[in-house]
Amino acid sequence: MKRKFVPWMFLLLPLILYTIWVIAPTIYTFYLSFTEWDGLTSPQFIGLENYKYLFDDPTFYKSLINNLKWLIIFLAFPVVVGLFLAMLLSQDIKWARGFKASIYSPMILAPVVIGLIWSWIYQPQGGLLNNTLTYIGLKSLTRGWLSNPETALYAVIGAAVWRHTGYVMLLFLAGLTSISPTVIEASKIDGASAWQRFRFIILPLLKPTTVIVIVITMIQSLRAFDFVSMMTRGGPFNSTNVLAFYMYSEAFRNYNMGYGAAIAVILFLIMFVFIALYLRQIRKGELE
Amino acid sequence: MELTIKQKKKIRRAAIFTALLLFVLVWLLPVFGALLTSFRTMDDLMNNGFWRMPEKITFKNFGTAWSEGRLNRYLLNSFIITIPSLIGTLALSSMVGFALAKYKFKGNMALYLMFVAGMLIPFQILLIPVFKLSNELGIYNSYWGLIMIHLVFQMGFCSFFLRNYMITIPDELSEAARIDGASEFRIFYQIYLPLSKPALAALGTLEFTWIFNDYIWALVLLRDDKLKPVTAGLATLKGNFITSWSVLVAGAILATLPTIFVFIFLQKYFIKGLTMGSGK
């Protein structure tokens, strides 16, 4: 009888705190999304009004599409390049450790720090990018990378890609070490080409790692807030706005808390698809 | 002339090595660029451009960012917020991890999955209620508001991580201790916690950089400039020194020093943490 309570002795305090700071707030945001609230007076229940407004809101769609672009670029560049780098660096190459450390070093920098440094890189006057272009004779390509609505989003994503690629590479490197060398040796003896070896042996064996990488990448791209806030604040003309930042600016700059809550709920529901995928992967691992 | 297999291999390796070297040099250009810029004057940069020999090397930008830019205060705040959050979250999560790893009970799997889900949710779903809660508890605009949200939110990842580590520690130890009459808490405290040191080191390193690098919570839960951690401080710095990029970049470098320090000395743990934490 007493043994039954033992785990709860350890869980009680953590669970109380977790309920107050994480679980209850999540539920409360759902409730707030059905209200109009300026943060001072008490919230007024307005039913689905926020959502109706949301689905007619061009900024909402703009942010959603920007999130989508962010996601596609994140899946293309960091995942593909990260895998490629991991394949190269898992071989016996001189200075491999130094190369690895250099490639993932941006990860330890705060997104805000990277945002600041890359804002300088993109500066129209005196910035590294325009300076380099001028120096190598491509002056015609120089522009205000962050002030031009055509390039601003890609410029911001570029900074985020720089931070994320090394992480992906690390995850793939860890996945590669778990592949037994005898499998690789056997395929070499059987005369498989390097590409065949990659396509038909390594890639299938990397599948669990790949699933995790893709889910983490998707979640990271939807969490994008710091880069946008530091580099462009969503501008110019919402060209770099994303849901995470739009929610913040509605709730904490315009004090439309109810509307902000509705955006948060949509963001949460989109992310929940990926979270569910992740949970499924974890459970699969548990059952094995 | 026919090349032997060995020679071919050698040439291939050399080619890969050269390609990687070039890639890494370009990859690190923002770092070198930032370092060089922080030691130059704005006039020099504007007149000569980046790719010219600097007229002179100056440390003034760092001094300006440090005192006028108040980086000294911001960095101190970052430590005041990060260290208690880190200790608190590790303490509570190791209890959760232990309970989930070592006891069979109804709801064990559900709780585990809840913590995993909790570590992945977007902050946006919590921002407004936690802002309101902190106001009502009187910890809005204080270190405590930030400490509490970091401490509690990071429990998601830390519990997940420690549970998966502790589950690999064999049960024989605790059974022997139980026969000797040790209490459950002593088994946790004197057997499992010391055996989890490698996991705690990896996790601590990782969490230190994560909490230290937080920006959005500082934005939402603090108003006074004198309480801001260095991430939010950099945003203020950007507003105040908008045209002095050499000062801004110097500030960014100063803001990074603690995490770079952690990275250089605890790199092994950091990487172990990242790869261990990604799920098996």
Interface residues (C-beta under 8 A of the other chain):
Chain A: K4 V6 P7 W8 M9 F10 L11 L13 P14 L15 L17 Y18 I20 W21 V22 A24 P25 T26 Y28 T29 L32 G39 L85 L88 L89 Q91 D92 I93 K94 W95 F99 A101 S102 I103 S105 P106 I108 L109 A110 P111 V112 V113 L116 I117 W118 S119 W120 I121 Q123 Q125 G126 G127 L128 N131 T132 T134 Y135 W162 Y167 L170 L171 L173 A174 P208 I212 I216 I219 L222 R223 F225 D226 S229 M230 L243 A244 M247 Y248 A251 F252 M257 G260 A261 I263 A264 V265 L267 F268 M271 F274 I275 Y278 L279 Q281 I282 R283 G285 E286
Chain B: R13 I16 F17 A19 L20 L21 F23 V24 W27 L28 L29 P30 V31 G33 A34 T37 M42 L45 M46 G49 F50 W51 L92 S93 M95 V96 F98 A99 L100 Y103 F105 N108 M109 L111 L113 F115 V116 A117 G118 L120 I121 P122 F123 Q124 I125 L126 L127 I128 P129 V130 F131 K132 L133 M148 I149 L151 V152 F153 M155 G156 S159 E184 F185 F188 T209 F212 N213 Y215 I216 L219 V220 T231 L234 A235 K238 W245 L248 V249 G251 A252 A255 T256 T259 I260 V262 F263 Q267 F270 I271 L274 T275 S278 G279 K280
